[in-house]
Amino acid sequence: MKPPLIVICTHHKTGSVWMANIFRAIRRHEKLQIHTKSQAELPAGTDVFLQDHSKVDLKALKARFPKRGVRALHVIRDPRDVVISGCFYHVKTVERWANNPKKEFGGKSYRDAISALPTDHDKLVFEMDHTAGKTIREMLAWDYGNDLVHEARYEDLIVDRELKHFTPIMAFLGFEGERLEMALKYVRELSLFGGAAGSDPADHIRSGEGRQWVRTFTPELKAEFKQRFPDALQRLGYEITSDW
Protein backbone atom coordinates (compact mmCIF):
# COMPACT_ATOMS: atom_id res chain seq x y z
CA MET A 1 0.00 0.00 0.00
CA LYS A 2 1.17 3.51 -0.78
CA PRO A 3 2.53 5.34 2.30
CA PRO A 4 0.38 8.04 3.92
CA LEU A 5 0.16 11.48 2.40
CA ILE A 6 2.71 13.62 4.24
CA VAL A 7 1.60 17.18 4.94
CA ILE A 8 4.22 19.68 6.13
CA CYS A 9 2.57 22.72 7.72
CA THR A 10 4.71 25.72 8.54
CA HIS A 11 4.24 29.47 8.83
CA HIS A 12 6.20 32.43 7.51
CA LYS A 13 9.64 32.44 9.19
CA THR A 14 9.11 29.14 11.03
CA GLY A 15 11.41 27.01 8.88
CA SER A 16 9.41 26.65 5.67
CA VAL A 17 12.39 26.63 3.31
CA TRP A 18 14.35 24.35 5.64
CA MET A 19 11.54 21.77 5.75
CA ALA A 20 11.10 22.05 1.98
CA ASN A 21 14.81 21.41 1.42
CA ILE A 22 14.69 18.26 3.55
CA PHE A 23 11.64 16.81 1.83
CA ARG A 24 12.85 17.75 -1.63
CA ALA A 25 16.05 15.83 -0.92
CA ILE A 26 13.95 12.85 0.17
CA ARG A 27 11.84 13.34 -2.97
CA ARG A 28 14.92 13.11 -5.20
CA HIS A 29 16.04 9.93 -3.45
CA GLU A 30 12.65 8.22 -3.62
CA LYS A 31 11.22 9.93 -6.72
CA LEU A 32 8.28 11.27 -4.76
CA GLN A 33 5.71 13.75 -6.00
CA ILE A 34 5.64 17.04 -4.09
CA HIS A 35 2.85 19.61 -4.19
CA THR A 36 3.42 23.23 -3.09
CA LYS A 37 0.28 24.97 -4.27
CA SER A 38 -3.18 25.05 -2.72
CA GLN A 39 -5.06 22.05 -1.39
CA ALA A 40 -7.72 22.59 -4.05
CA GLU A 41 -5.08 21.84 -6.70
CA LEU A 42 -3.64 18.77 -4.94
CA PRO A 43 -3.09 15.89 -7.42
CA ALA A 44 -4.22 12.44 -6.33
CA GLY A 45 -0.72 11.02 -6.66
CA THR A 46 0.92 13.52 -4.31
CA ASP A 47 3.33 12.07 -1.75
CA VAL A 48 4.30 15.25 0.13
CA PHE A 49 2.16 18.39 0.45
CA LEU A 50 4.21 21.43 1.54
CA GLN A 51 1.99 24.19 2.93
CA ASP A 52 4.03 27.16 4.15
CA HIS A 53 1.05 29.03 5.62
CA SER A 54 -0.62 25.95 7.17
CA LYS A 55 -3.71 26.47 5.03
CA VAL A 56 -4.92 22.89 5.06
CA ASP A 57 -8.16 21.08 5.74
CA LEU A 58 -6.96 17.83 7.29
CA LYS A 59 -10.46 16.44 7.67
CA ALA A 60 -11.02 16.81 3.93
CA LEU A 61 -7.63 15.26 3.17
CA LYS A 62 -8.41 12.29 5.41
CA ALA A 63 -11.71 11.78 3.61
CA ARG A 64 -10.00 12.02 0.22
CA PHE A 65 -7.27 9.52 1.06
CA PRO A 66 -9.08 6.97 3.29
CA LYS A 67 -6.84 4.03 2.40
CA ARG A 68 -3.48 5.79 2.48
CA GLY A 69 -4.27 8.03 5.41
CA VAL A 70 -2.71 11.40 6.22
CA ARG A 71 0.13 12.34 8.56
CA ALA A 72 1.12 15.94 9.17
CA LEU A 73 3.93 17.90 10.79
CA HIS A 74 3.14 21.39 12.08
CA VAL A 75 5.97 23.73 13.05
CA ILE A 76 5.57 26.92 15.08
CA ARG A 77 8.07 29.46 16.41
CA ASP A 78 8.21 31.95 19.26
CA PRO A 79 6.12 34.88 17.98
CA ARG A 80 8.72 37.38 19.20
CA ASP A 81 11.37 35.77 17.01
CA VAL A 82 8.90 35.61 14.13
CA VAL A 83 8.68 39.41 14.38
CA ILE A 84 12.45 39.85 14.45
CA SER A 85 13.23 37.36 11.70
CA GLY A 86 10.49 38.73 9.48
CA CYS A 87 11.44 42.35 10.01
CA PHE A 88 15.10 42.03 9.12
CA TYR A 89 14.33 39.73 6.22
CA HIS A 90 11.73 42.00 4.70
CA VAL A 91 14.01 45.05 4.54
CA LYS A 92 16.17 43.21 2.00
CA THR A 93 14.00 40.50 0.44
CA VAL A 94 13.77 40.16 -3.32
CA GLU A 95 10.53 38.18 -3.12
CA ARG A 96 8.03 39.54 -5.61
CA TRP A 97 5.13 39.98 -3.19
CA ALA A 98 7.22 42.29 -0.97
CA ASN A 99 8.49 44.40 -3.86
CA ASN A 100 5.21 45.14 -5.64
CA PRO A 101 3.66 48.60 -5.05
CA LYS A 102 0.69 48.50 -2.67
CA LYS A 103 -2.07 51.04 -2.24
CA GLU A 104 -2.10 50.49 1.53
CA PHE A 105 1.51 51.73 1.69
CA GLY A 106 0.89 54.79 -0.43
CA GLY A 107 2.19 53.15 -3.58
CA LYS A 108 5.31 51.80 -1.91
CA SER A 109 6.14 48.11 -1.72
CA TYR A 110 6.22 46.31 1.62
CA ARG A 111 10.01 46.31 1.48
CA ASP A 112 10.21 50.03 0.73
CA ALA A 113 7.64 50.88 3.41
CA ILE A 114 9.42 49.01 6.19
CA SER A 115 12.89 50.05 5.03
CA ALA A 116 11.94 53.73 5.07
CA LEU A 117 11.16 53.73 8.78
CA PRO A 118 13.81 55.55 10.82
CA THR A 119 14.56 53.08 13.63
CA ASP A 120 14.63 49.34 14.26
CA HIS A 121 11.89 49.87 16.83
CA ASP A 122 9.64 51.40 14.16
CA LYS A 123 10.44 48.60 11.71
CA LEU A 124 9.68 45.90 14.28
CA VAL A 125 6.36 47.49 15.22
CA PHE A 126 5.48 47.74 11.51
CA GLU A 127 6.23 44.04 11.14
CA MET A 128 3.98 43.26 14.14
CA ASP A 129 1.18 45.16 12.47
CA HIS A 130 1.53 43.41 9.15
CA THR A 131 3.17 40.14 8.09
CA ALA A 132 4.31 38.85 11.48
CA GLY A 133 0.98 39.79 13.01
CA LYS A 134 -0.79 37.70 10.39
CA THR A 135 1.54 34.78 11.09
CA ILE A 136 0.95 35.01 14.84
CA ARG A 137 -2.81 34.99 14.33
CA GLU A 138 -2.48 31.95 12.06
CA MET A 139 -0.51 30.07 14.71
CA LEU A 140 -3.12 30.94 17.33
CA ALA A 141 -5.96 29.77 15.08
CA TRP A 142 -4.44 26.33 14.45
CA ASP A 143 -6.16 23.24 15.88
CA TYR A 144 -3.61 21.76 18.29
CA GLY A 145 -5.74 18.76 19.20
CA ASN A 146 -5.64 16.84 15.93
CA ASP A 147 -4.20 13.33 16.23
CA LEU A 148 -3.15 13.41 12.57
CA VAL A 149 -0.54 16.04 13.45
CA HIS A 150 2.84 15.93 15.12
CA GLU A 151 3.35 19.35 16.71
CA ALA A 152 6.89 20.74 16.79
CA ARG A 153 8.68 23.92 17.75
CA TYR A 154 11.29 25.51 15.54
CA GLU A 155 13.44 26.19 18.61
CA ASP A 156 13.63 22.49 19.43
CA LEU A 157 14.38 21.41 15.88
CA ILE A 158 17.26 23.80 15.20
CA VAL A 159 19.31 22.33 18.07
CA ASP A 160 18.25 18.70 17.63
CA ARG A 161 21.76 17.33 17.06
CA GLU A 162 20.89 13.94 18.51
CA LEU A 163 17.66 13.80 16.49
CA LYS A 164 15.54 13.27 19.58
CA HIS A 165 12.76 15.26 17.96
CA PHE A 166 13.33 14.44 14.30
CA THR A 167 13.40 10.66 14.78
CA PRO A 168 9.86 10.42 16.21
CA ILE A 169 8.69 13.04 13.71
CA MET A 170 9.89 11.01 10.73
CA ALA A 171 8.54 7.80 12.24
CA PHE A 172 5.16 9.48 12.74
CA LEU A 173 5.19 10.57 9.10
CA GLY A 174 5.55 6.94 8.02
CA PHE A 175 9.28 6.40 7.62
CA GLU A 176 10.53 3.03 8.86
CA GLY A 177 13.73 1.01 8.75
CA GLU A 178 16.08 2.03 5.92
CA ARG A 179 13.68 4.78 4.83
CA LEU A 180 13.85 6.29 8.29
CA GLU A 181 17.66 6.24 8.25
CA MET A 182 17.64 7.83 4.81
CA ALA A 183 15.28 10.59 5.94
CA LEU A 184 17.37 11.33 9.03
CA LYS A 185 20.51 11.45 6.87
CA TYR A 186 19.00 14.36 4.94
CA VAL A 187 17.92 16.03 8.16
CA ARG A 188 21.54 15.95 9.34
CA GLU A 189 22.93 17.19 6.04
CA LEU A 190 20.47 20.02 5.57
CA SER A 191 20.33 21.39 9.12
CA LEU A 192 22.42 24.13 10.67
CA PHE A 193 23.42 21.78 13.48
CA GLY A 194 24.57 19.25 10.90
CA GLY A 195 27.03 21.63 9.30
CA ALA A 196 24.96 22.85 6.36
CA ALA A 197 25.77 26.33 5.12
CA GLY A 198 22.24 27.26 6.04
CA SER A 199 18.76 25.79 6.27
CA ASP A 200 17.58 28.48 3.88
CA PRO A 201 19.37 30.08 0.93
CA ALA A 202 21.97 32.57 2.10
CA ASP A 203 19.73 35.52 1.39
CA HIS A 204 16.72 34.02 3.15
CA ILE A 205 17.79 33.88 6.80
CA ARG A 206 19.31 36.46 9.08
CA SER A 207 19.92 34.10 11.99
CA GLY A 208 18.53 30.68 12.70
CA GLU A 209 19.04 30.80 16.43
CA GLY A 210 16.27 30.89 19.02
CA ARG A 211 15.48 33.52 21.64
CA GLN A 212 16.70 36.43 19.55
CA TRP A 213 14.04 38.51 21.27
CA VAL A 214 16.02 38.50 24.54
CA ARG A 215 18.62 40.80 22.97
CA THR A 216 16.27 42.77 20.75
CA PHE A 217 13.07 43.44 22.69
CA THR A 218 13.39 46.66 24.66
CA PRO A 219 10.80 47.46 27.36
CA GLU A 220 9.07 49.71 24.81
CA LEU A 221 8.97 46.94 22.21
CA LYS A 222 7.67 44.48 24.80
CA ALA A 223 4.84 46.88 25.57
CA GLU A 224 3.96 47.17 21.87
CA PHE A 225 3.91 43.39 21.53
CA LYS A 226 1.81 42.83 24.64
CA GLN A 227 -0.69 45.43 23.51
CA ARG A 228 -1.23 43.59 20.22
CA PHE A 229 -0.91 39.97 21.36
CA PRO A 230 -1.68 39.96 25.10
CA ASP A 231 -1.96 36.19 25.58
CA ALA A 232 -0.28 34.77 22.46
CA LEU A 233 2.84 33.55 24.24
CA GLN A 234 0.84 31.82 26.97
CA ARG A 235 -1.53 30.18 24.50
CA LEU A 236 1.36 28.91 22.37
CA GLY A 237 3.30 27.70 25.41
CA TYR A 238 6.27 30.06 25.21
CA GLU A 239 5.55 31.82 28.50
CA ILE A 240 3.58 30.83 31.60
CA THR A 241 2.51 34.36 32.57
CA SER A 242 2.44 37.78 30.93
CA ASP A 243 5.34 38.89 33.14
CA TRP A 244 8.29 38.22 30.84
C-alpha positions as CSV (number, residue, x, y, z in Angstrom):
1,M,0.0,0.0,0.0
2,K,1.2,3.5,-0.8
3,P,2.5,5.3,2.3
4,P,0.4,8.0,3.9
5,L,0.2,11.5,2.4
6,I,2.7,13.6,4.2
7,V,1.6,17.2,4.9
8,I,4.2,19.7,6.1
9,C,2.6,22.7,7.7
10,T,4.7,25.7,8.5
11,H,4.2,29.5,8.8
12,H,6.2,32.4,7.5
13,K,9.6,32.4,9.2
14,T,9.1,29.1,11.0
15,G,11.4,27.0,8.9
16,S,9.4,26.7,5.7
17,V,12.4,26.6,3.3
18,W,14.3,24.4,5.6
19,M,11.5,21.8,5.7
20,A,11.1,22.0,2.0
21,N,14.8,21.4,1.4
22,I,14.7,18.3,3.6
23,F,11.6,16.8,1.8
24,R,12.8,17.8,-1.6
25,A,16.0,15.8,-0.9
26,I,13.9,12.9,0.2
27,R,11.8,13.3,-3.0
28,R,14.9,13.1,-5.2
29,H,16.0,9.9,-3.5
30,E,12.7,8.2,-3.6
31,K,11.2,9.9,-6.7
32,L,8.3,11.3,-4.8
33,Q,5.7,13.8,-6.0
34,I,5.6,17.0,-4.1
35,H,2.9,19.6,-4.2
36,T,3.4,23.2,-3.1
37,K,0.3,25.0,-4.3
38,S,-3.2,25.0,-2.7
39,Q,-5.1,22.0,-1.4
40,A,-7.7,22.6,-4.1
41,E,-5.1,21.8,-6.7
42,L,-3.6,18.8,-4.9
43,P,-3.1,15.9,-7.4
44,A,-4.2,12.4,-6.3
45,G,-0.7,11.0,-6.7
46,T,0.9,13.5,-4.3
47,D,3.3,12.1,-1.8
48,V,4.3,15.3,0.1
49,F,2.2,18.4,0.4
50,L,4.2,21.4,1.5
51,Q,2.0,24.2,2.9
52,D,4.0,27.2,4.1
53,H,1.0,29.0,5.6
54,S,-0.6,25.9,7.2
55,K,-3.7,26.5,5.0
56,V,-4.9,22.9,5.1
57,D,-8.2,21.1,5.7
58,L,-7.0,17.8,7.3
59,K,-10.5,16.4,7.7
60,A,-11.0,16.8,3.9
61,L,-7.6,15.3,3.2
62,K,-8.4,12.3,5.4
63,A,-11.7,11.8,3.6
64,R,-10.0,12.0,0.2
65,F,-7.3,9.5,1.1
66,P,-9.1,7.0,3.3
67,K,-6.8,4.0,2.4
68,R,-3.5,5.8,2.5
69,G,-4.3,8.0,5.4
70,V,-2.7,11.4,6.2
71,R,0.1,12.3,8.6
72,A,1.1,15.9,9.2
73,L,3.9,17.9,10.8
74,H,3.1,21.4,12.1
75,V,6.0,23.7,13.1
76,I,5.6,26.9,15.1
77,R,8.1,29.5,16.4
78,D,8.2,32.0,19.3
79,P,6.1,34.9,18.0
80,R,8.7,37.4,19.2
81,D,11.4,35.8,17.0
82,V,8.9,35.6,14.1
83,V,8.7,39.4,14.4
84,I,12.5,39.9,14.5
85,S,13.2,37.4,11.7
86,G,10.5,38.7,9.5
87,C,11.4,42.3,10.0
88,F,15.1,42.0,9.1
89,Y,14.3,39.7,6.2
90,H,11.7,42.0,4.7
91,V,14.0,45.0,4.5
92,K,16.2,43.2,2.0
93,T,14.0,40.5,0.4
94,V,13.8,40.2,-3.3
95,E,10.5,38.2,-3.1
96,R,8.0,39.5,-5.6
97,W,5.1,40.0,-3.2
98,A,7.2,42.3,-1.0
99,N,8.5,44.4,-3.9
100,N,5.2,45.1,-5.6
101,P,3.7,48.6,-5.0
102,K,0.7,48.5,-2.7
103,K,-2.1,51.0,-2.2
104,E,-2.1,50.5,1.5
105,F,1.5,51.7,1.7
106,G,0.9,54.8,-0.4
107,G,2.2,53.2,-3.6
108,K,5.3,51.8,-1.9
109,S,6.1,48.1,-1.7
110,Y,6.2,46.3,1.6
111,R,10.0,46.3,1.5
112,D,10.2,50.0,0.7
113,A,7.6,50.9,3.4
114,I,9.4,49.0,6.2
115,S,12.9,50.1,5.0
116,A,11.9,53.7,5.1
117,L,11.2,53.7,8.8
118,P,13.8,55.5,10.8
119,T,14.6,53.1,13.6
120,D,14.6,49.3,14.3
121,H,11.9,49.9,16.8
122,D,9.6,51.4,14.2
123,K,10.4,48.6,11.7
124,L,9.7,45.9,14.3
125,V,6.4,47.5,15.2
126,F,5.5,47.7,11.5
127,E,6.2,44.0,11.1
128,M,4.0,43.3,14.1
129,D,1.2,45.2,12.5
130,H,1.5,43.4,9.2
131,T,3.2,40.1,8.1
132,A,4.3,38.9,11.5
133,G,1.0,39.8,13.0
134,K,-0.8,37.7,10.4
135,T,1.5,34.8,11.1
136,I,0.9,35.0,14.8
137,R,-2.8,35.0,14.3
138,E,-2.5,32.0,12.1
139,M,-0.5,30.1,14.7
140,L,-3.1,30.9,17.3
141,A,-6.0,29.8,15.1
142,W,-4.4,26.3,14.4
143,D,-6.2,23.2,15.9
144,Y,-3.6,21.8,18.3
145,G,-5.7,18.8,19.2
146,N,-5.6,16.8,15.9
147,D,-4.2,13.3,16.2
148,L,-3.1,13.4,12.6
149,V,-0.5,16.0,13.4
150,H,2.8,15.9,15.1
151,E,3.4,19.3,16.7
152,A,6.9,20.7,16.8
153,R,8.7,23.9,17.8
154,Y,11.3,25.5,15.5
155,E,13.4,26.2,18.6
156,D,13.6,22.5,19.4
157,L,14.4,21.4,15.9
158,I,17.3,23.8,15.2
159,V,19.3,22.3,18.1
160,D,18.3,18.7,17.6
161,R,21.8,17.3,17.1
162,E,20.9,13.9,18.5
163,L,17.7,13.8,16.5
164,K,15.5,13.3,19.6
165,H,12.8,15.3,18.0
166,F,13.3,14.4,14.3
167,T,13.4,10.7,14.8
168,P,9.9,10.4,16.2
169,I,8.7,13.0,13.7
170,M,9.9,11.0,10.7
171,A,8.5,7.8,12.2
172,F,5.2,9.5,12.7
173,L,5.2,10.6,9.1
174,G,5.5,6.9,8.0
175,F,9.3,6.4,7.6
176,E,10.5,3.0,8.9
177,G,13.7,1.0,8.7
178,E,16.1,2.0,5.9
179,R,13.7,4.8,4.8
180,L,13.9,6.3,8.3
181,E,17.7,6.2,8.2
182,M,17.6,7.8,4.8
183,A,15.3,10.6,5.9
184,L,17.4,11.3,9.0
185,K,20.5,11.4,6.9
186,Y,19.0,14.4,4.9
187,V,17.9,16.0,8.2
188,R,21.5,16.0,9.3
189,E,22.9,17.2,6.0
190,L,20.5,20.0,5.6
191,S,20.3,21.4,9.1
192,L,22.4,24.1,10.7
193,F,23.4,21.8,13.5
194,G,24.6,19.3,10.9
195,G,27.0,21.6,9.3
196,A,25.0,22.8,6.4
197,A,25.8,26.3,5.1
198,G,22.2,27.3,6.0
199,S,18.8,25.8,6.3
200,D,17.6,28.5,3.9
201,P,19.4,30.1,0.9
202,A,22.0,32.6,2.1
203,D,19.7,35.5,1.4
204,H,16.7,34.0,3.2
205,I,17.8,33.9,6.8
206,R,19.3,36.5,9.1
207,S,19.9,34.1,12.0
208,G,18.5,30.7,12.7
209,E,19.0,30.8,16.4
210,G,16.3,30.9,19.0
211,R,15.5,33.5,21.6
212,Q,16.7,36.4,19.5
213,W,14.0,38.5,21.3
214,V,16.0,38.5,24.5
215,R,18.6,40.8,23.0
216,T,16.3,42.8,20.7
217,F,13.1,43.4,22.7
218,T,13.4,46.7,24.7
219,P,10.8,47.5,27.4
220,E,9.1,49.7,24.8
221,L,9.0,46.9,22.2
222,K,7.7,44.5,24.8
223,A,4.8,46.9,25.6
224,E,4.0,47.2,21.9
225,F,3.9,43.4,21.5
226,K,1.8,42.8,24.6
227,Q,-0.7,45.4,23.5
228,R,-1.2,43.6,20.2
229,F,-0.9,40.0,21.4
230,P,-1.7,40.0,25.1
231,D,-2.0,36.2,25.6
232,A,-0.3,34.8,22.5
233,L,2.8,33.5,24.2
234,Q,0.8,31.8,27.0
235,R,-1.5,30.2,24.5
236,L,1.4,28.9,22.4
237,G,3.3,27.7,25.4
238,Y,6.3,30.1,25.2
239,E,5.6,31.8,28.5
240,I,3.6,30.8,31.6
241,T,2.5,34.4,32.6
242,S,2.4,37.8,30.9
243,D,5.3,38.9,33.1
244,W,8.3,38.2,30.8
